Amino acid sequence: MNQPLPFAAGHNGRPAPTDLTDLTDLMGKVARGDKHAFSALYDALAPLVFGIVLKVVRDRAQSEEVTQEVMIDLWRQAARYRPETGAVGAWAATIAHRRAVDRVRSAQAAANREQAQAAREHTTAFDEVAEQVETRLESEQVRRCLRGLTELQRQAVTLAYYQGLTYREVAETLRTPLPTIKTRMRDGLIRLRDCMGVTT
């Protein structure tokens, strides 16, 4: 069954050397597992199958692979062939065309997946860079705006928002009455908001 594909240059793509009228008999023998009959069937149909596949796939190496797959299909499905449904060549041509279309669709789907993956990776990389730049700009702006606060406001805001302390803990840390801390933090946050251009 490992027959070389008889794709001689300039072949007209028609079955030879077996007469087409013998193909039905050959299929019957192939269906019964006759390897010699399959060899003859292979020689007769492989060029036809290859020609059909090549027109769809348009790549010689892939067309040869698909032709091999079609010939294997013919071997495996020989028992399903019914002469009354059409000629052996037409049946082989149908299988060949279907296989060729499947190969093209599969190749296109793979290409689409690769493009989508590349796009995702590019978008992710871009988003990460953009986020880092934005975070850096924001942090620099925050530092600049913090410098515009009073010492007590800056300390209170820093302890509350960067170290996660409560108002009461900030008051205890700075040894300042709680109402004073609340007032200074409120005033400091308003100044920060205005400095950073945040609208509410």
Rosetta constraint file for C-alpha pairs under 8 A:
AtomPair CA 1 CA 35 HARMONIC 7.01 0.50
AtomPair CA 1 CA 38 HARMONIC 7.53 0.50
AtomPair CA 1 CA 39 HARMONIC 6.77 0.50
AtomPair CA 3 CA 39 HARMONIC 7.33 0.50
AtomPair CA 3 CA 42 HARMONIC 7.73 0.50
AtomPair CA 5 CA 43 HARMONIC 7.92 0.50
AtomPair CA 5 CA 46 HARMONIC 6.66 0.50
AtomPair CA 5 CA 47 HARMONIC 7.67 0.50
AtomPair CA 5 CA 64 HARMONIC 7.73 0.50
AtomPair CA 6 CA 43 HARMONIC 6.83 0.50
AtomPair CA 6 CA 46 HARMONIC 7.05 0.50
AtomPair CA 6 CA 47 HARMONIC 6.56 0.50
AtomPair CA 7 CA 11 HARMONIC 6.80 0.50
AtomPair CA 7 CA 47 HARMONIC 6.04 0.50
AtomPair CA 7 CA 50 HARMONIC 7.98 0.50
AtomPair CA 11 CA 47 HARMONIC 7.63 0.50
AtomPair CA 13 CA 47 HARMONIC 5.10 0.50
AtomPair CA 13 CA 48 HARMONIC 4.69 0.50
AtomPair CA 13 CA 49 HARMONIC 7.92 0.50
AtomPair CA 13 CA 50 HARMONIC 7.52 0.50
AtomPair CA 13 CA 51 HARMONIC 5.46 0.50
AtomPair CA 14 CA 45 HARMONIC 7.69 0.50
AtomPair CA 14 CA 47 HARMONIC 6.38 0.50
AtomPair CA 14 CA 48 HARMONIC 5.09 0.50
AtomPair CA 15 CA 19 HARMONIC 7.88 0.50
AtomPair CA 15 CA 20 HARMONIC 7.35 0.50
AtomPair CA 15 CA 43 HARMONIC 7.62 0.50
AtomPair CA 15 CA 44 HARMONIC 4.48 0.50
AtomPair CA 15 CA 45 HARMONIC 5.14 0.50
AtomPair CA 15 CA 46 HARMONIC 7.49 0.50
AtomPair CA 15 CA 47 HARMONIC 6.35 0.50
AtomPair CA 15 CA 48 HARMONIC 5.74 0.50
AtomPair CA 16 CA 43 HARMONIC 6.76 0.50
AtomPair CA 16 CA 44 HARMONIC 4.60 0.50
AtomPair CA 16 CA 45 HARMONIC 7.39 0.50
AtomPair CA 17 CA 43 HARMONIC 6.94 0.50
AtomPair CA 17 CA 44 HARMONIC 5.79 0.50
AtomPair CA 18 CA 22 HARMONIC 6.76 0.50
AtomPair CA 18 CA 23 HARMONIC 7.48 0.50
AtomPair CA 18 CA 40 HARMONIC 6.98 0.50
AtomPair CA 18 CA 41 HARMONIC 7.60 0.50
AtomPair CA 18 CA 43 HARMONIC 7.63 0.50
AtomPair CA 18 CA 44 HARMONIC 5.48 0.50
AtomPair CA 19 CA 23 HARMONIC 7.15 0.50
AtomPair CA 20 CA 24 HARMONIC 7.96 0.50
AtomPair CA 20 CA 89 HARMONIC 7.80 0.50
AtomPair CA 22 CA 26 HARMONIC 6.22 0.50
AtomPair CA 23 CA 27 HARMONIC 6.05 0.50
AtomPair CA 23 CA 41 HARMONIC 6.78 0.50
AtomPair CA 23 CA 88 HARMONIC 6.26 0.50
AtomPair CA 23 CA 89 HARMONIC 7.96 0.50
AtomPair CA 24 CA 28 HARMONIC 6.40 0.50
AtomPair CA 24 CA 83 HARMONIC 6.81 0.50
AtomPair CA 24 CA 87 HARMONIC 7.50 0.50
AtomPair CA 24 CA 88 HARMONIC 6.24 0.50
AtomPair CA 25 CA 29 HARMONIC 6.46 0.50
AtomPair CA 26 CA 30 HARMONIC 6.07 0.50
AtomPair CA 26 CA 37 HARMONIC 5.48 0.50
AtomPair CA 26 CA 38 HARMONIC 7.14 0.50
AtomPair CA 26 CA 40 HARMONIC 7.66 0.50
AtomPair CA 26 CA 41 HARMONIC 6.43 0.50
AtomPair CA 27 CA 31 HARMONIC 5.99 0.50
AtomPair CA 27 CA 37 HARMONIC 7.62 0.50
AtomPair CA 27 CA 38 HARMONIC 7.71 0.50
AtomPair CA 27 CA 41 HARMONIC 7.50 0.50
AtomPair CA 27 CA 78 HARMONIC 6.06 0.50
AtomPair CA 27 CA 79 HARMONIC 7.96 0.50
AtomPair CA 27 CA 81 HARMONIC 7.59 0.50
AtomPair CA 27 CA 88 HARMONIC 7.67 0.50
AtomPair CA 28 CA 32 HARMONIC 6.62 0.50
AtomPair CA 28 CA 78 HARMONIC 7.36 0.50
AtomPair CA 28 CA 79 HARMONIC 7.39 0.50
AtomPair CA 29 CA 33 HARMONIC 6.60 0.50
AtomPair CA 29 CA 34 HARMONIC 5.41 0.50
AtomPair CA 29 CA 37 HARMONIC 6.07 0.50
AtomPair CA 29 CA 38 HARMONIC 7.86 0.50
AtomPair CA 30 CA 34 HARMONIC 4.86 0.50
AtomPair CA 30 CA 35 HARMONIC 6.69 0.50
AtomPair CA 30 CA 37 HARMONIC 5.72 0.50
AtomPair CA 30 CA 38 HARMONIC 5.44 0.50
AtomPair CA 30 CA 75 HARMONIC 6.64 0.50
AtomPair CA 30 CA 78 HARMONIC 6.19 0.50
AtomPair CA 30 CA 79 HARMONIC 7.87 0.50
AtomPair CA 31 CA 75 HARMONIC 7.37 0.50
AtomPair CA 31 CA 77 HARMONIC 7.61 0.50
AtomPair CA 31 CA 78 HARMONIC 4.61 0.50
AtomPair CA 31 CA 79 HARMONIC 4.50 0.50
AtomPair CA 32 CA 79 HARMONIC 7.56 0.50
AtomPair CA 34 CA 38 HARMONIC 6.41 0.50
AtomPair CA 35 CA 39 HARMONIC 6.17 0.50
AtomPair CA 36 CA 40 HARMONIC 6.45 0.50
AtomPair CA 37 CA 41 HARMONIC 6.11 0.50
AtomPair CA 38 CA 42 HARMONIC 5.85 0.50
AtomPair CA 38 CA 75 HARMONIC 7.03 0.50
AtomPair CA 39 CA 43 HARMONIC 6.29 0.50
AtomPair CA 40 CA 44 HARMONIC 6.25 0.50
AtomPair CA 41 CA 45 HARMONIC 6.05 0.50
AtomPair CA 42 CA 46 HARMONIC 5.44 0.50
AtomPair CA 42 CA 71 HARMONIC 6.87 0.50
AtomPair CA 43 CA 47 HARMONIC 7.59 0.50
AtomPair CA 44 CA 48 HARMONIC 7.89 0.50
AtomPair CA 45 CA 49 HARMONIC 6.07 0.50
AtomPair CA 45 CA 89 HARMONIC 7.05 0.50
AtomPair CA 45 CA 92 HARMONIC 7.57 0.50
AtomPair CA 46 CA 50 HARMONIC 5.93 0.50
AtomPair CA 46 CA 67 HARMONIC 6.87 0.50
AtomPair CA 46 CA 71 HARMONIC 7.13 0.50
AtomPair CA 47 CA 51 HARMONIC 6.12 0.50
AtomPair CA 48 CA 52 HARMONIC 6.44 0.50
AtomPair CA 48 CA 93 HARMONIC 7.54 0.50
AtomPair CA 49 CA 53 HARMONIC 6.16 0.50
AtomPair CA 49 CA 67 HARMONIC 6.11 0.50
AtomPair CA 49 CA 70 HARMONIC 7.63 0.50
AtomPair CA 49 CA 92 HARMONIC 6.94 0.50
AtomPair CA 49 CA 93 HARMONIC 6.12 0.50
AtomPair CA 49 CA 96 HARMONIC 5.76 0.50
AtomPair CA 50 CA 54 HARMONIC 5.90 0.50
AtomPair CA 50 CA 63 HARMONIC 6.45 0.50
AtomPair CA 50 CA 64 HARMONIC 6.68 0.50
AtomPair CA 50 CA 67 HARMONIC 5.47 0.50
AtomPair CA 50 CA 96 HARMONIC 7.99 0.50
AtomPair CA 51 CA 55 HARMONIC 6.41 0.50
AtomPair CA 52 CA 56 HARMONIC 6.82 0.50
AtomPair CA 52 CA 93 HARMONIC 7.02 0.50
AtomPair CA 52 CA 96 HARMONIC 6.68 0.50
AtomPair CA 52 CA 97 HARMONIC 6.43 0.50
AtomPair CA 53 CA 57 HARMONIC 5.92 0.50
AtomPair CA 53 CA 58 HARMONIC 7.82 0.50
AtomPair CA 53 CA 63 HARMONIC 5.67 0.50
AtomPair CA 53 CA 66 HARMONIC 7.13 0.50
AtomPair CA 53 CA 67 HARMONIC 6.93 0.50
AtomPair CA 53 CA 96 HARMONIC 6.11 0.50
AtomPair CA 53 CA 97 HARMONIC 6.17 0.50
AtomPair CA 53 CA 99 HARMONIC 7.89 0.50
AtomPair CA 53 CA 100 HARMONIC 5.28 0.50
AtomPair CA 54 CA 58 HARMONIC 4.98 0.50
AtomPair CA 54 CA 59 HARMONIC 6.43 0.50
AtomPair CA 54 CA 60 HARMONIC 6.48 0.50
AtomPair CA 54 CA 63 HARMONIC 5.28 0.50
AtomPair CA 56 CA 97 HARMONIC 7.52 0.50
AtomPair CA 56 CA 100 HARMONIC 6.05 0.50
AtomPair CA 56 CA 101 HARMONIC 6.72 0.50
AtomPair CA 56 CA 104 HARMONIC 7.63 0.50
AtomPair CA 57 CA 62 HARMONIC 7.18 0.50
AtomPair CA 57 CA 63 HARMONIC 6.22 0.50
AtomPair CA 57 CA 100 HARMONIC 6.02 0.50
AtomPair CA 57 CA 101 HARMONIC 7.44 0.50
AtomPair CA 57 CA 103 HARMONIC 7.29 0.50
AtomPair CA 57 CA 104 HARMONIC 6.04 0.50
AtomPair CA 58 CA 63 HARMONIC 7.31 0.50
AtomPair CA 59 CA 63 HARMONIC 5.87 0.50
AtomPair CA 60 CA 64 HARMONIC 6.15 0.50
AtomPair CA 61 CA 65 HARMONIC 6.51 0.50
AtomPair CA 62 CA 66 HARMONIC 6.18 0.50
AtomPair CA 63 CA 67 HARMONIC 6.00 0.50
AtomPair CA 63 CA 100 HARMONIC 7.70 0.50
AtomPair CA 64 CA 68 HARMONIC 6.28 0.50
AtomPair CA 65 CA 69 HARMONIC 6.38 0.50
AtomPair CA 66 CA 70 HARMONIC 6.17 0.50
AtomPair CA 66 CA 96 HARMONIC 7.82 0.50
AtomPair CA 66 CA 99 HARMONIC 6.76 0.50
AtomPair CA 66 CA 100 HARMONIC 6.59 0.50
AtomPair CA 66 CA 103 HARMONIC 7.64 0.50
AtomPair CA 67 CA 71 HARMONIC 6.19 0.50
AtomPair CA 67 CA 96 HARMONIC 7.12 0.50
AtomPair CA 68 CA 72 HARMONIC 6.22 0.50
AtomPair CA 69 CA 73 HARMONIC 6.17 0.50
AtomPair CA 70 CA 74 HARMONIC 6.25 0.50
AtomPair CA 70 CA 92 HARMONIC 7.74 0.50
AtomPair CA 70 CA 95 HARMONIC 6.60 0.50
AtomPair CA 70 CA 96 HARMONIC 5.80 0.50
AtomPair CA 70 CA 99 HARMONIC 7.02 0.50
AtomPair CA 71 CA 75 HARMONIC 6.36 0.50
AtomPair CA 72 CA 76 HARMONIC 6.20 0.50
AtomPair CA 73 CA 77 HARMONIC 5.77 0.50
AtomPair CA 74 CA 78 HARMONIC 5.48 0.50
AtomPair CA 74 CA 92 HARMONIC 7.16 0.50
AtomPair CA 77 CA 81 HARMONIC 7.05 0.50
AtomPair CA 81 CA 88 HARMONIC 7.88 0.50
AtomPair CA 81 CA 91 HARMONIC 7.92 0.50
AtomPair CA 82 CA 86 HARMONIC 7.44 0.50
AtomPair CA 83 CA 87 HARMONIC 6.31 0.50
AtomPair CA 83 CA 88 HARMONIC 7.33 0.50
AtomPair CA 86 CA 90 HARMONIC 6.52 0.50
AtomPair CA 86 CA 91 HARMONIC 6.79 0.50
AtomPair CA 87 CA 91 HARMONIC 6.34 0.50
AtomPair CA 88 CA 92 HARMONIC 6.13 0.50
AtomPair CA 89 CA 93 HARMONIC 6.00 0.50
AtomPair CA 90 CA 94 HARMONIC 6.16 0.50
AtomPair CA 91 CA 95 HARMONIC 6.44 0.50
AtomPair CA 92 CA 96 HARMONIC 6.04 0.50
AtomPair CA 93 CA 97 HARMONIC 6.07 0.50
AtomPair CA 94 CA 98 HARMONIC 6.18 0.50
AtomPair CA 95 CA 99 HARMONIC 6.11 0.50
AtomPair CA 96 CA 100 HARMONIC 6.07 0.50
AtomPair CA 97 CA 101 HARMONIC 6.15 0.50
AtomPair CA 98 CA 102 HARMONIC 6.21 0.50
AtomPair CA 99 CA 103 HARMONIC 6.23 0.50
AtomPair CA 100 CA 104 HARMONIC 6.35 0.50
AtomPair CA 101 CA 105 HARMONIC 6.14 0.50
AtomPair CA 102 CA 106 HARMONIC 5.96 0.50
AtomPair CA 103 CA 107 HARMONIC 6.07 0.50
AtomPair CA 104 CA 108 HARMONIC 6.10 0.50
AtomPair CA 105 CA 109 HARMONIC 6.01 0.50
AtomPair CA 106 CA 110 HARMONIC 6.17 0.50
AtomPair CA 107 CA 111 HARMONIC 6.19 0.50
AtomPair CA 108 CA 112 HARMONIC 6.06 0.50
AtomPair CA 109 CA 113 HARMONIC 6.15 0.50
AtomPair CA 110 CA 114 HARMONIC 6.24 0.50
AtomPair CA 111 CA 115 HARMONIC 6.18 0.50
AtomPair CA 112 CA 116 HARMONIC 6.05 0.50
AtomPair CA 113 CA 117 HARMONIC 6.06 0.50
AtomPair CA 114 CA 118 HARMONIC 6.09 0.50
AtomPair CA 115 CA 119 HARMONIC 6.05 0.50
AtomPair CA 116 CA 120 HARMONIC 6.11 0.50
AtomPair CA 117 CA 121 HARMONIC 6.15 0.50
AtomPair CA 118 CA 122 HARMONIC 6.06 0.50
AtomPair CA 119 CA 123 HARMONIC 6.00 0.50
AtomPair CA 120 CA 124 HARMONIC 5.97 0.50
AtomPair CA 121 CA 125 HARMONIC 6.06 0.50
AtomPair CA 122 CA 126 HARMONIC 6.05 0.50
AtomPair CA 123 CA 127 HARMONIC 5.94 0.50
AtomPair CA 124 CA 128 HARMONIC 6.09 0.50
AtomPair CA 125 CA 129 HARMONIC 6.26 0.50
AtomPair CA 126 CA 130 HARMONIC 6.03 0.50
AtomPair CA 127 CA 131 HARMONIC 5.93 0.50
AtomPair CA 128 CA 132 HARMONIC 6.13 0.50
AtomPair CA 129 CA 133 HARMONIC 6.15 0.50
AtomPair CA 130 CA 134 HARMONIC 6.03 0.50
AtomPair CA 131 CA 135 HARMONIC 5.97 0.50
AtomPair CA 132 CA 136 HARMONIC 6.04 0.50
AtomPair CA 133 CA 137 HARMONIC 6.10 0.50
AtomPair CA 134 CA 138 HARMONIC 6.03 0.50
AtomPair CA 135 CA 139 HARMONIC 6.01 0.50
AtomPair CA 136 CA 140 HARMONIC 6.18 0.50
AtomPair CA 137 CA 141 HARMONIC 6.12 0.50
AtomPair CA 138 CA 142 HARMONIC 5.99 0.50
AtomPair CA 139 CA 143 HARMONIC 6.13 0.50
AtomPair CA 140 CA 144 HARMONIC 6.19 0.50
AtomPair CA 141 CA 145 HARMONIC 6.10 0.50
AtomPair CA 141 CA 196 HARMONIC 6.95 0.50
AtomPair CA 142 CA 146 HARMONIC 5.95 0.50
AtomPair CA 142 CA 192 HARMONIC 7.69 0.50
AtomPair CA 142 CA 196 HARMONIC 7.31 0.50
AtomPair CA 143 CA 147 HARMONIC 6.37 0.50
AtomPair CA 144 CA 148 HARMONIC 6.99 0.50
AtomPair CA 145 CA 149 HARMONIC 7.19 0.50
AtomPair CA 145 CA 192 HARMONIC 5.89 0.50
AtomPair CA 145 CA 195 HARMONIC 5.89 0.50
AtomPair CA 145 CA 196 HARMONIC 7.09 0.50
AtomPair CA 146 CA 154 HARMONIC 5.99 0.50
AtomPair CA 146 CA 192 HARMONIC 6.89 0.50
AtomPair CA 147 CA 154 HARMONIC 7.48 0.50
AtomPair CA 149 CA 153 HARMONIC 5.85 0.50
AtomPair CA 149 CA 154 HARMONIC 5.62 0.50
AtomPair CA 149 CA 188 HARMONIC 6.29 0.50
AtomPair CA 149 CA 191 HARMONIC 7.37 0.50
AtomPair CA 149 CA 192 HARMONIC 7.95 0.50
AtomPair CA 150 CA 154 HARMONIC 6.04 0.50
AtomPair CA 150 CA 188 HARMONIC 7.92 0.50
AtomPair CA 151 CA 155 HARMONIC 6.15 0.50
AtomPair CA 152 CA 156 HARMONIC 6.04 0.50
AtomPair CA 152 CA 184 HARMONIC 7.20 0.50
AtomPair CA 153 CA 157 HARMONIC 6.06 0.50
AtomPair CA 153 CA 184 HARMONIC 5.41 0.50
AtomPair CA 153 CA 185 HARMONIC 5.70 0.50
AtomPair CA 153 CA 187 HARMONIC 7.73 0.50
AtomPair CA 153 CA 188 HARMONIC 5.33 0.50
AtomPair CA 154 CA 158 HARMONIC 5.99 0.50
AtomPair CA 154 CA 188 HARMONIC 7.25 0.50
AtomPair CA 155 CA 159 HARMONIC 6.08 0.50
AtomPair CA 156 CA 160 HARMONIC 6.11 0.50
AtomPair CA 156 CA 170 HARMONIC 6.19 0.50
AtomPair CA 156 CA 174 HARMONIC 7.89 0.50
AtomPair CA 156 CA 181 HARMONIC 6.92 0.50
AtomPair CA 156 CA 184 HARMONIC 7.72 0.50
AtomPair CA 156 CA 185 HARMONIC 6.24 0.50
AtomPair CA 157 CA 161 HARMONIC 5.81 0.50
AtomPair CA 157 CA 162 HARMONIC 7.70 0.50
AtomPair CA 157 CA 185 HARMONIC 6.11 0.50
AtomPair CA 157 CA 188 HARMONIC 7.27 0.50
AtomPair CA 157 CA 189 HARMONIC 7.56 0.50
AtomPair CA 158 CA 162 HARMONIC 5.19 0.50
AtomPair CA 158 CA 163 HARMONIC 6.83 0.50
AtomPair CA 159 CA 163 HARMONIC 4.94 0.50
AtomPair CA 159 CA 164 HARMONIC 6.46 0.50
AtomPair CA 159 CA 165 HARMONIC 5.83 0.50
AtomPair CA 159 CA 170 HARMONIC 6.37 0.50
AtomPair CA 160 CA 164 HARMONIC 4.92 0.50
AtomPair CA 160 CA 165 HARMONIC 4.61 0.50
AtomPair CA 160 CA 166 HARMONIC 6.11 0.50
AtomPair CA 160 CA 167 HARMONIC 6.97 0.50
AtomPair CA 160 CA 170 HARMONIC 6.72 0.50
AtomPair CA 161 CA 165 HARMONIC 7.35 0.50
AtomPair CA 165 CA 169 HARMONIC 5.64 0.50
AtomPair CA 165 CA 170 HARMONIC 6.03 0.50
AtomPair CA 166 CA 170 HARMONIC 6.11 0.50
AtomPair CA 167 CA 171 HARMONIC 6.16 0.50
AtomPair CA 167 CA 178 HARMONIC 7.01 0.50
AtomPair CA 167 CA 181 HARMONIC 7.01 0.50
AtomPair CA 167 CA 182 HARMONIC 6.84 0.50
AtomPair CA 168 CA 172 HARMONIC 6.24 0.50
AtomPair CA 168 CA 178 HARMONIC 6.14 0.50
AtomPair CA 169 CA 173 HARMONIC 6.01 0.50
AtomPair CA 170 CA 174 HARMONIC 6.08 0.50
AtomPair CA 170 CA 181 HARMONIC 7.44 0.50
AtomPair CA 171 CA 175 HARMONIC 5.65 0.50
AtomPair CA 171 CA 176 HARMONIC 5.00 0.50
AtomPair CA 171 CA 177 HARMONIC 5.94 0.50
AtomPair CA 171 CA 178 HARMONIC 5.26 0.50
AtomPair CA 171 CA 181 HARMONIC 6.00 0.50
AtomPair CA 172 CA 176 HARMONIC 6.60 0.50
AtomPair CA 172 CA 177 HARMONIC 7.94 0.50
AtomPair CA 176 CA 180 HARMONIC 6.81 0.50
AtomPair CA 176 CA 181 HARMONIC 6.69 0.50
AtomPair CA 177 CA 181 HARMONIC 6.47 0.50
AtomPair CA 178 CA 182 HARMONIC 6.23 0.50
AtomPair CA 179 CA 183 HARMONIC 6.20 0.50
AtomPair CA 180 CA 184 HARMONIC 6.04 0.50
AtomPair CA 181 CA 185 HARMONIC 5.90 0.50
AtomPair CA 182 CA 186 HARMONIC 6.06 0.50
AtomPair CA 183 CA 187 HARMONIC 6.17 0.50
AtomPair CA 184 CA 188 HARMONIC 5.87 0.50
AtomPair CA 185 CA 189 HARMONIC 5.93 0.50
AtomPair CA 186 CA 190 HARMONIC 6.27 0.50
AtomPair CA 187 CA 191 HARMONIC 6.33 0.50
AtomPair CA 188 CA 192 HARMONIC 6.13 0.50
AtomPair CA 189 CA 193 HARMONIC 5.98 0.50
AtomPair CA 190 CA 194 HARMONIC 6.20 0.50
AtomPair CA 191 CA 195 HARMONIC 6.00 0.50
AtomPair CA 192 CA 196 HARMONIC 6.10 0.50
AtomPair CA 193 CA 197 HARMONIC 6.07 0.50
AtomPair CA 193 CA 198 HARMONIC 5.16 0.50
AtomPair CA 193 CA 199 HARMONIC 7.54 0.50
AtomPair CA 194 CA 198 HARMONIC 6.27 0.50
AtomPair CA 194 CA 199 HARMONIC 7.99 0.50
